[in-house]
């Protein structure tokens, strides 16, 4: 029995598609872990390729087949190998992919030392092009790490007779790949720039320490972004990166936000 290949039939509408593929695929993956060597987690995956004007459709199953073969070693170089294979197998000019996943780190409370597990959102995103794009590059890869933090408002502390308003926020650092780096090292830079890190497990003595430590280290959202920016810049590892922070204000019905971008020249 001959099964027709409808996707491979010709299309006469003369409309090339920039991206076709699979979106929102949930899949178990394995990534590198600084302490435990490897970590098992679950990713949400988007994989795309361009579709020339003369093809009716793409073979969607090939995206899954290829990703399945890379799921147990999604290191940064392997991610780009996967995109190159997708481009080749689908006879495409360009391929694109993103993999978002929670990254787990065991973190001890600051006084009691009791361990808990913290989750950080990470995202790999890349593109492989047969011809250089607008950036002049055939390959581009970035890693984004989102870190929850606590901040105390310096203004509130300065003008209040009792206490100061504080809030939980998040900082996202997006890094264009240079030399190899550990996700944990970027998290450490972010947490040190905040009024205080946040924890999954705190006893009373830990809560006292965290509250007082944050009060002694007030930070505007602008301070947070600038300190993370300089910390990453001073590593001298990344050709481009950006830092953004959002504070979920405790006394306002809006968030405070700041953003900075490094392009290899700005200091």
Backbone as CSV, one residue per row, in Angstrom:
resi,resn,N_x,N_y,N_z,CA_x,CA_y,CA_z,C_x,C_y,C_z
1,UNK,0.839,-1.201,0.000,0.000,0.000,0.000,0.875,1.254,0.000
2,UNK,0.595,2.151,-0.907,1.340,3.393,-1.002,0.602,4.486,-0.229
3,UNK,1.297,5.083,0.740,0.704,6.163,1.538,1.147,7.499,0.940
4,UNK,0.234,8.327,0.515,0.625,9.593,-0.134,1.316,10.549,0.841
5,UNK,2.289,11.268,0.335,3.024,12.257,1.122,2.489,13.647,0.761
6,UNK,1.411,14.041,1.451,0.722,15.285,1.110,1.612,16.501,1.363
7,UNK,2.359,16.469,2.490,3.191,17.630,2.823,4.212,17.949,1.737
8,UNK,4.649,16.924,1.008,5.705,17.111,0.015,5.172,17.538,-1.345
9,UNK,3.873,17.697,-1.440,3.299,18.124,-2.707,3.609,19.601,-2.958
10,UNK,3.497,20.007,-4.195,3.790,21.392,-4.575,2.664,22.322,-4.146
11,UNK,3.048,23.563,-3.822,2.056,24.590,-3.496,2.215,25.727,-4.505
12,UNK,1.100,26.209,-5.003,1.145,27.190,-6.098,0.836,28.617,-5.649
13,UNK,0.701,28.842,-4.326,0.316,30.186,-3.862,1.497,31.155,-3.757
14,UNK,2.704,30.666,-3.934,3.903,31.509,-3.962,4.091,32.303,-2.656
15,UNK,3.875,31.593,-1.509,4.024,32.248,-0.204,5.004,31.435,0.649
16,UNK,6.235,31.893,0.796,7.166,31.209,1.699,6.771,31.478,3.154
17,UNK,7.004,30.516,4.024,6.697,30.666,5.442,7.993,30.775,6.238
18,UNK,8.073,31.776,7.087,9.299,32.006,7.858,9.525,30.933,8.909
19,UNK,8.436,30.461,9.520,8.552,29.434,10.556,7.360,28.485,10.488
20,UNK,7.648,27.209,10.481,6.637,26.171,10.691,7.258,25.148,11.637
21,UNK,6.420,24.444,12.381,6.984,23.441,13.279,6.047,23.081,14.404
22,UNK,6.632,22.733,15.556,5.856,22.289,16.707,6.068,23.284,17.850
23,UNK,5.009,23.527,18.597,5.048,24.518,19.673,4.391,23.932,20.918
24,UNK,5.011,24.172,22.079,4.426,23.737,23.341,4.586,22.257,23.630
25,UNK,5.581,21.622,23.017,5.849,20.212,23.292,6.426,20.067,24.695
26,UNK,5.855,19.215,25.531,6.386,18.956,26.871,7.141,17.638,26.851
27,UNK,8.396,17.674,27.356,9.266,16.509,27.200,10.274,16.462,28.346
28,UNK,10.575,15.270,28.861,11.651,15.154,29.845,13.009,15.334,29.179
29,UNK,13.891,16.086,29.841,15.224,16.314,29.294,16.273,16.159,30.397
30,UNK,17.521,16.186,29.984,18.642,16.124,30.915,19.599,17.259,30.587
31,UNK,19.980,18.047,31.614,20.898,19.167,31.419,22.060,19.035,32.397
32,UNK,23.115,19.801,32.140,24.285,19.757,33.002,24.004,20.462,34.328
33,UNK,24.570,19.912,35.401,24.401,20.425,36.755,25.785,20.572,37.375
34,UNK,26.095,21.753,37.926,27.432,22.018,38.447,27.805,21.092,39.598
35,UNK,26.829,20.768,40.448,27.102,19.948,41.633,26.898,18.463,41.351
36,UNK,25.760,18.131,40.722,25.398,16.723,40.528,25.749,16.194,39.142
37,UNK,26.435,16.995,38.351,26.866,16.636,36.987,25.723,16.708,35.985
38,UNK,24.601,16.032,36.265,23.447,16.102,35.363,22.186,16.286,36.190
39,UNK,21.170,16.853,35.560,19.888,17.067,36.215,18.760,16.704,35.266
40,UNK,17.770,15.987,35.788,16.590,15.630,35.015,15.485,16.646,35.295
41,UNK,14.876,17.157,34.250,13.803,18.121,34.403,12.834,17.948,33.238
42,UNK,11.815,18.782,33.183,10.816,18.702,32.113,10.764,20.034,31.378
43,UNK,10.843,19.978,30.069,10.936,21.187,29.246,9.671,21.408,28.432
44,UNK,9.432,22.682,28.119,8.458,23.061,27.106,9.248,23.501,25.884
45,UNK,8.970,22.865,24.750,9.854,22.960,23.580,9.113,23.550,22.382
46,UNK,9.763,24.496,21.703,9.300,25.005,20.403,10.404,24.752,19.390
47,UNK,10.051,24.149,18.259,11.020,23.861,17.201,10.426,24.270,15.856
48,UNK,11.196,25.044,15.077,10.684,25.551,13.807,11.755,25.490,12.725
49,UNK,11.284,25.519,11.490,12.147,25.703,10.321,11.373,26.547,9.315
50,UNK,12.093,27.178,8.398,11.381,27.906,7.353,10.885,26.911,6.301
51,UNK,9.873,27.302,5.553,9.288,26.433,4.526,9.299,27.166,3.191
52,UNK,10.054,26.655,2.215,10.098,27.306,0.899,8.714,27.391,0.260
53,UNK,8.553,28.323,-0.640,7.259,28.616,-1.246,6.685,27.433,-2.037
54,UNK,7.553,26.526,-2.499,7.045,25.463,-3.372,6.624,24.211,-2.606
55,UNK,6.809,24.165,-1.254,6.371,23.009,-0.468,5.030,23.309,0.197
56,UNK,4.150,22.306,0.205,2.836,22.475,0.821,2.923,22.480,2.341
57,UNK,3.768,21.631,2.918,3.864,21.542,4.367,5.167,20.905,4.809
58,UNK,5.414,20.970,6.107,6.616,20.361,6.692,6.249,19.027,7.334
59,UNK,7.213,18.148,7.440,7.010,16.863,8.103,7.202,17.069,9.610
60,UNK,6.095,17.295,10.319,6.155,17.642,11.733,6.796,16.544,12.586
61,UNK,6.618,15.306,12.185,7.150,14.203,12.993,8.671,14.246,13.077
62,UNK,9.315,14.828,12.079,10.788,14.867,12.087,11.332,15.748,13.211
63,UNK,10.597,16.810,13.547,11.030,17.652,14.673,11.103,16.815,15.958
64,UNK,10.069,16.013,16.167,10.014,15.199,17.395,11.069,14.107,17.360
65,UNK,11.224,13.456,16.221,12.235,12.399,16.097,13.623,12.917,16.448
66,UNK,13.968,14.064,15.908,15.308,14.609,16.142,15.463,15.047,17.596
67,UNK,14.463,15.749,18.134,14.570,16.202,19.516,14.701,15.025,20.479
68,UNK,13.972,13.959,20.211,14.021,12.766,21.076,15.447,12.237,21.188
69,UNK,16.199,12.321,20.126,17.565,11.805,20.130,18.539,12.692,20.906
70,UNK,18.148,13.937,21.166,19.036,14.871,21.876,18.601,15.121,23.318
71,UNK,17.463,14.577,23.726,16.858,14.937,25.011,17.738,14.617,26.212
72,UNK,18.609,13.598,26.104,19.437,13.182,27.241,20.757,13.930,27.332
73,UNK,21.019,14.842,26.411,22.239,15.640,26.471,21.969,16.978,25.802
74,UNK,21.270,17.845,26.526,20.955,19.158,25.959,21.942,20.200,26.472
75,UNK,23.216,19.894,26.321,24.226,20.908,26.585,24.128,21.963,25.483
76,UNK,24.762,23.088,25.693,24.633,24.188,24.743,25.161,23.832,23.344
77,UNK,26.338,23.204,23.223,26.789,22.817,21.875,25.862,21.803,21.218
78,UNK,25.334,20.864,21.991,24.434,19.854,21.430,23.127,20.482,20.943
79,UNK,22.683,21.523,21.611,21.472,22.209,21.186,21.639,22.747,19.768
80,UNK,22.809,23.306,19.480,23.053,23.837,18.145,23.209,22.720,17.116
81,UNK,23.797,21.603,17.526,23.872,20.436,16.632,22.470,19.980,16.253
82,UNK,21.558,19.971,17.224,20.183,19.562,16.969,19.523,20.473,15.941
83,UNK,19.714,21.792,16.089,19.112,22.722,15.131,19.699,22.551,13.729
84,UNK,20.996,22.262,13.650,21.619,22.013,12.346,21.030,20.773,11.683
85,UNK,20.769,19.756,12.502,20.173,18.533,11.952,18.746,18.784,11.484
86,UNK,17.994,19.567,12.231,16.624,19.907,11.813,16.651,20.635,10.472
87,UNK,17.545,21.583,10.335,17.644,22.339,9.081,17.959,21.411,7.913
88,UNK,18.895,20.492,8.145,19.296,19.574,7.086,18.169,18.608,6.730
89,UNK,17.538,18.010,7.741,16.530,16.989,7.492,15.276,17.553,6.834
90,UNK,14.961,18.820,7.115,13.772,19.414,6.525,14.087,20.230,5.273
91,UNK,15.338,20.150,4.817,15.749,20.857,3.608,15.389,22.338,3.711
92,UNK,15.691,22.925,4.891,15.316,24.308,5.163,16.538,25.213,5.113
93,UNK,16.290,26.498,4.947,17.363,27.481,4.989,17.735,27.826,6.423
94,UNK,16.707,27.832,7.302,16.924,28.218,8.690,16.140,27.312,9.626
95,UNK,16.659,27.154,10.828,15.930,26.435,11.871,16.035,27.220,13.171
96,UNK,15.027,27.042,14.024,14.929,27.809,15.256,14.435,26.890,16.366
97,UNK,14.837,27.177,17.597,14.356,26.367,18.699,14.456,27.085,20.025
98,UNK,13.550,26.751,20.926,13.650,27.225,22.308,13.209,26.100,23.229
99,UNK,13.889,26.005,24.353,13.595,24.992,25.362,13.535,25.704,26.707
100,UNK,12.361,25.727,27.338,12.185,26.353,28.649,11.996,25.270,29.699
101,UNK,12.672,25.430,30.843,12.595,24.380,31.858,12.904,24.935,33.239
102,UNK,12.345,24.310,34.289,12.746,24.673,35.650,14.083,24.014,35.975
103,UNK,14.973,24.790,36.570,16.286,24.284,36.980,16.308,24.293,38.515
104,UNK,16.608,23.151,39.112,16.476,22.989,40.552,17.850,22.987,41.235
105,UNK,17.933,23.721,42.340,19.158,23.784,43.130,18.810,23.584,44.600
106,UNK,19.549,22.723,45.277,19.384,22.589,46.719,20.035,23.783,47.408
107,UNK,19.268,24.443,48.267,19.725,25.673,48.893,19.443,25.608,50.391
108,UNK,20.465,25.859,51.197,20.317,25.769,52.647,19.875,27.107,53.230
109,UNK,19.031,27.035,54.246,18.612,28.228,54.963,19.829,28.874,55.625
110,UNK,19.857,30.224,55.732,21.089,30.921,56.119,21.545,30.697,57.558
111,UNK,20.660,30.357,58.483,21.043,30.167,59.879,20.904,28.707,60.306
112,UNK,19.735,28.136,60.111,19.513,26.747,60.529,20.256,25.747,59.655
113,UNK,20.551,26.138,58.425,21.241,25.242,57.508,20.369,24.140,56.937
114,UNK,19.067,24.211,57.164,18.171,23.174,56.651,18.039,23.311,55.133
115,UNK,18.106,22.194,54.420,18.064,22.263,52.948,16.639,22.314,52.406
116,UNK,16.496,23.018,51.309,15.262,23.039,50.541,15.616,23.124,49.069
117,UNK,14.642,22.936,48.214,14.880,22.971,46.765,14.293,24.248,46.186
118,UNK,15.137,25.006,45.492,14.707,26.210,44.791,14.602,25.928,43.295
119,UNK,13.601,26.537,42.675,13.395,26.397,41.231,13.681,27.719,40.543
120,UNK,14.427,27.656,39.444,14.760,28.825,38.639,14.346,28.532,37.194
121,UNK,13.729,29.510,36.535,13.302,29.312,35.157,14.464,29.588,34.204
122,UNK,14.702,28.643,33.313,15.775,28.770,32.325,15.215,28.581,30.920
123,UNK,15.902,29.189,29.969,15.473,29.056,28.572,16.688,29.068,27.664
124,UNK,16.794,28.020,26.826,17.762,28.001,25.737,17.027,28.443,24.472
125,UNK,17.659,29.280,23.686,17.051,29.721,22.441,18.131,29.870,21.379
126,UNK,17.878,29.320,20.196,18.904,29.366,19.171,18.343,29.392,17.765
127,UNK,19.225,29.716,16.826,18.872,29.721,15.408,20.094,29.347,14.598
128,UNK,19.871,28.596,13.531,20.924,28.222,12.594,20.452,28.615,11.204
129,UNK,21.261,29.375,10.494,20.881,29.874,9.182,21.896,29.436,8.132
130,UNK,21.391,29.091,6.945,22.282,28.758,5.851,23.006,29.979,5.329
131,UNK,22.355,31.131,5.463,22.953,32.399,5.053,22.951,33.326,6.258
132,UNK,23.933,34.206,6.375,23.943,35.136,7.500,22.679,35.992,7.502
133,UNK,22.110,36.198,8.699,20.926,37.029,8.831,21.303,38.481,9.033
134,UNK,20.385,39.222,9.656,20.610,40.654,9.857,21.800,40.920,10.772
135,UNK,22.083,39.998,11.686,23.224,40.188,12.576,24.538,39.785,11.923
136,UNK,24.472,39.203,10.721,25.686,38.749,10.049,26.167,37.391,10.534
137,UNK,25.376,36.751,11.402,25.791,35.470,11.971,24.922,34.335,11.425
138,UNK,25.556,33.182,11.242,24.813,32.005,10.811,24.258,31.213,11.993
139,UNK,24.818,31.438,13.184,24.386,30.703,14.362,24.244,31.683,15.529
140,UNK,23.161,31.536,16.278,22.964,32.378,17.452,22.354,31.540,18.565
141,UNK,22.910,31.693,19.755,22.422,30.931,20.897,22.421,31.813,22.137
142,UNK,21.321,31.814,22.872,21.253,32.562,24.121,20.692,31.671,25.222
143,UNK,21.085,31.995,26.441,20.534,31.356,27.633,19.932,32.438,28.505
144,UNK,18.701,32.243,28.935,18.052,33.172,29.856,17.808,32.462,31.179
145,UNK,18.104,33.153,32.272,17.899,32.622,33.618,17.080,33.637,34.403
146,UNK,15.973,33.201,34.992,15.128,34.070,35.801,15.252,33.673,37.265
147,UNK,15.612,34.652,38.093,15.922,34.406,39.499,14.969,35.205,40.380
148,UNK,14.228,34.569,41.290,13.403,35.324,42.241,14.267,35.949,43.325
149,UNK,13.930,37.169,43.725,14.712,37.897,44.740,13.761,38.674,45.644
150,UNK,14.319,39.207,46.751,13.589,40.102,47.631,14.308,41.445,47.663
151,UNK,13.535,42.540,47.686,14.134,43.875,47.758,13.402,44.715,48.802
152,UNK,14.135,45.619,49.402,13.590,46.623,50.311,13.796,47.992,49.666
153,UNK,12.780,48.844,49.696,12.845,50.147,49.041,13.723,51.117,49.839
154,UNK,14.793,51.650,49.262,15.646,52.608,49.974,14.912,53.884,50.378
155,UNK,14.005,54.357,49.538,13.262,55.568,49.843,12.345,55.344,51.035
156,UNK,11.626,54.235,51.034,10.733,53.921,52.142,11.496,53.812,53.448
157,UNK,12.668,53.180,53.394,13.483,53.054,54.609,13.926,54.429,55.107
158,UNK,14.277,55.317,54.187,14.798,56.632,54.570,13.732,57.539,55.170
159,UNK,12.490,57.420,54.755,11.459,58.369,55.188,10.523,57.818,56.257
160,UNK,10.622,56.519,56.560,9.686,55.902,57.497,10.287,55.791,58.895
161,UNK,9.459,56.063,59.905,9.907,55.905,61.286,9.900,54.439,61.709
162,UNK,9.049,53.651,61.070,8.940,52.238,61.440,8.943,51.392,60.167
163,UNK,10.004,50.617,59.980,10.066,49.665,58.886,10.264,50.303,57.517
164,UNK,10.033,49.489,56.486,10.137,49.922,55.091,9.413,48.887,54.237
165,UNK,8.821,49.348,53.143,8.097,48.364,52.326,9.083,47.525,51.516
166,UNK,8.730,46.259,51.396,9.579,45.321,50.659,8.717,44.508,49.721
167,UNK,9.358,43.815,48.801,8.622,43.064,47.805,9.473,41.939,47.242
168,UNK,8.774,40.989,46.644,9.468,39.946,45.894,9.490,40.354,44.431
169,UNK,10.589,40.098,43.781,10.721,40.414,42.369,11.432,39.314,41.629
170,UNK,11.731,39.577,40.379,12.473,38.614,39.578,13.458,39.348,38.685
171,UNK,14.590,38.715,38.460,15.626,39.247,37.578,15.878,38.221,36.489
172,UNK,15.876,38.664,35.239,16.182,37.783,34.117,17.442,38.267,33.418
173,UNK,18.421,37.403,33.359,19.651,37.677,32.603,19.632,36.799,31.352
174,UNK,19.760,37.430,30.192,19.826,36.700,28.928,21.219,36.886,28.334
175,UNK,21.903,35.786,28.088,23.316,35.803,27.740,23.548,35.150,26.392
176,UNK,24.259,35.848,25.524,24.670,35.227,24.266,25.911,34.393,24.530
177,UNK,25.898,33.171,24.037,26.935,32.216,24.398,28.319,32.674,23.967
178,UNK,29.220,32.704,24.938,30.650,32.874,24.699,31.314,31.579,25.140
179,UNK,32.238,31.632,26.120,32.788,30.407,26.690,31.716,29.667,27.495
180,UNK,31.994,28.423,27.836,31.068,27.643,28.664,30.905,28.325,30.023
181,UNK,29.703,28.283,30.573,29.470,28.813,31.915,28.417,27.963,32.618
182,UNK,28.383,28.084,33.943,27.401,27.364,34.747,26.233,28.289,35.075
183,UNK,25.029,27.765,34.987,23.827,28.514,35.356,23.920,28.976,36.812
184,UNK,24.474,28.126,37.674,24.580,28.454,39.097,25.378,29.739,39.337
185,UNK,26.395,29.997,38.525,27.228,31.181,38.711,26.462,32.470,38.395
186,UNK,25.587,32.409,37.415,24.756,33.583,37.089,23.729,33.813,38.201
187,UNK,23.143,32.742,38.701,22.195,32.860,39.812,22.871,33.508,41.016
188,UNK,24.104,33.131,41.290,24.842,33.677,42.425,25.047,35.185,42.274
189,UNK,25.376,35.641,41.076,25.552,37.079,40.831,24.255,37.827,41.101
190,UNK,23.146,37.283,40.628,21.854,37.951,40.811,21.478,38.014,42.282
191,UNK,21.608,36.902,42.982,21.177,36.876,44.379,22.020,37.806,45.257
192,UNK,23.290,37.944,44.938,24.147,38.842,45.709,23.806,40.315,45.453
193,UNK,23.183,40.609,44.322,22.812,41.988,43.996,21.501,42.409,44.645
194,UNK,20.718,41.456,45.125,19.411,41.753,45.711,19.547,42.173,47.173
195,UNK,18.452,42.673,47.747,18.448,42.916,49.185,18.627,41.598,49.931
196,UNK,18.008,40.552,49.391,18.163,39.215,49.959,17.763,38.179,48.923
197,UNK,18.393,36.999,48.954,17.855,35.886,48.185,16.525,35.443,48.799
198,UNK,15.783,34.615,48.090,14.608,33.976,48.666,14.893,32.481,48.802
199,UNK,14.148,31.837,49.687,14.387,30.445,50.038,13.070,29.683,50.037
200,UNK,13.148,28.377,49.853,11.944,27.561,49.942,11.647,27.145,51.374
201,UNK,12.671,27.088,52.228,12.490,26.655,53.614,13.200,27.614,54.561
202,UNK,12.433,28.185,55.499,12.996,29.072,56.511,12.376,28.760,57.868
203,UNK,13.203,28.580,58.880,12.742,28.509,60.260,12.724,29.939,60.820
204,UNK,12.264,30.084,62.084,12.132,31.432,62.637,13.460,32.182,62.674
205,UNK,14.533,31.486,63.053,15.827,32.161,63.110,16.318,32.578,61.721
206,UNK,15.923,31.784,60.705,16.272,32.146,59.327,15.472,33.358,58.860
207,UNK,14.175,33.356,59.208,13.321,34.471,58.801,13.803,35.786,59.424
208,UNK,14.197,35.737,60.680,14.751,36.932,61.335,15.985,37.428,60.586
209,UNK,16.885,36.503,60.239,18.112,36.884,59.538,17.804,37.481,58.169
210,UNK,16.937,36.826,57.412,16.618,37.290,56.057,15.976,38.669,56.096
211,UNK,15.029,38.880,57.021,14.345,40.163,57.125,15.321,41.283,57.467
212,UNK,16.184,41.042,58.443,17.134,42.068,58.862,18.217,42.304,57.814
213,UNK,18.652,41.234,57.154,19.655,41.369,56.100,19.107,42.205,54.945
214,UNK,17.864,41.955,54.560,17.251,42.729,53.483,17.105,44.193,53.881
215,UNK,16.704,44.442,55.126,16.535,45.817,55.603,17.864,46.573,55.583
216,UNK,18.940,45.868,55.851,20.266,46.494,55.852,20.836,46.681,54.453
217,UNK,20.165,46.127,53.447,20.657,46.198,52.064,19.539,46.622,51.106
218,UNK,19.001,47.826,51.281,17.905,48.263,50.410,18.375,48.425,48.965
219,UNK,17.474,48.121,48.032,17.804,48.207,46.610,16.600,48.689,45.814
220,UNK,16.795,49.734,45.006,15.826,50.059,43.968,15.941,49.021,42.859
221,UNK,14.911,48.949,42.022,14.986,48.055,40.865,16.131,48.476,39.950
222,UNK,16.433,49.778,39.905,17.552,50.274,39.100,18.898,49.774,39.649
223,UNK,19.016,49.760,40.990,20.240,49.243,41.615,20.446,47.774,41.256
224,UNK,19.356,47.047,41.311,19.405,45.617,41.042,19.947,45.333,39.645
225,UNK,19.399,46.023,38.647,19.835,45.806,37.270,21.290,46.235,37.079
226,UNK,21.663,47.370,37.640,23.033,47.853,37.453,24.056,46.927,38.111
227,UNK,23.740,46.410,39.305,24.688,45.531,39.982,24.825,44.181,39.270
228,UNK,23.718,43.646,38.773,23.802,42.399,38.009,24.554,42.631,36.699
229,UNK,24.256,43.733,36.048,24.927,44.099,34.791,26.442,44.135,34.979
230,UNK,26.912,44.855,36.003,28.361,44.968,36.203,28.976,43.631,36.610
231,UNK,28.221,42.832,37.382,28.730,41.522,37.769,28.941,40.606,36.574
232,UNK,27.991,40.616,35.636,28.115,39.783,34.438,29.169,40.359,33.493
233,UNK,29.168,41.683,33.331,30.151,42.314,32.452,31.579,42.021,32.905
234,UNK,31.802,42.039,34.227,33.150,41.844,34.745,33.661,40.418,34.564
235,UNK,32.757,39.481,34.249,33.210,38.130,33.913,33.957,38.120,32.585
236,UNK,33.647,39.092,31.724,34.295,39.237,30.409,34.161,37.965,29.570
237,UNK,32.965,37.374,29.593,32.731,36.118,28.876,31.704,36.214,27.758
238,UNK,30.859,37.246,27.794,29.693,37.237,26.907,29.741,38.406,25.926
239,UNK,29.630,38.130,24.628,29.655,39.204,23.627,28.456,40.140,23.740
240,UNK,27.328,39.589,24.176,26.115,40.377,24.385,25.329,39.769,25.539
241,UNK,24.659,40.642,26.283,23.745,40.155,27.312,22.778,41.265,27.682
242,UNK,21.696,40.890,28.341,20.751,41.878,28.858,20.321,41.459,30.256
243,UNK,19.903,42.447,31.020,19.409,42.214,32.381,18.123,43.001,32.551
244,UNK,17.078,42.344,33.034,15.858,43.060,33.358,15.356,42.605,34.722
245,UNK,14.727,43.528,35.429,14.197,43.227,36.754,12.791,43.790,36.875
246,UNK,11.934,43.040,37.556,10.575,43.487,37.843,10.301,43.257,39.317
247,UNK,9.941,44.325,40.014,9.537,44.232,41.414,8.018,44.292,41.519
248,UNK,7.421,43.306,42.157,5.976,43.278,42.367,5.686,44.129,43.608
249,UNK,5.484,45.394,43.393,5.406,46.370,44.474,4.332,46.001,45.504
250,UNK,4.673,46.123,46.774,3.745,45.745,47.836,2.788,46.870,48.213
251,UNK,3.086,48.121,47.851,2.197,49.238,48.206,1.639,49.939,46.969
252,UNK,1.877,49.364,45.786,1.329,49.914,44.541,0.600,48.802,43.789
253,UNK,-0.308,49.209,42.928,-1.004,48.237,42.078,-0.324,48.137,40.715
254,UNK,1.000,48.186,40.734,1.783,48.039,39.513,3.172,47.536,39.903
255,UNK,3.949,47.173,38.921,5.319,46.718,39.141,6.302,47.821,38.793
256,UNK,7.479,47.750,39.409,8.600,48.605,39.008,9.516,47.784,38.105
257,UNK,10.079,48.414,37.078,10.814,47.672,36.043,12.053,48.441,35.626
258,UNK,13.118,47.710,35.301,14.332,48.304,34.737,14.985,47.298,33.798
259,UNK,15.715,47.819,32.806,16.339,46.969,31.785,17.643,47.605,31.327
260,UNK,18.646,46.776,31.087,19.910,47.241,30.510,20.437,46.172,29.569
261,UNK,21.164,46.623,28.538,21.676,45.701,27.517,23.134,46.021,27.225
262,UNK,23.929,44.981,27.104,25.350,45.120,26.780,25.595,44.526,25.386
263,UNK,26.247,45.297,24.508,26.448,44.841,23.134,27.916,44.664,22.764
264,UNK,28.764,44.587,23.784,30.182,44.406,23.531,30.964,45.699,23.506
265,UNK,30.259,46.840,23.536,30.928,48.138,23.462,30.574,49.018,24.655
266,UNK,29.285,48.978,25.068,28.828,49.843,26.146,29.487,49.448,27.463
267,UNK,29.924,50.453,28.220,30.484,50.193,29.533,29.760,51.052,30.576
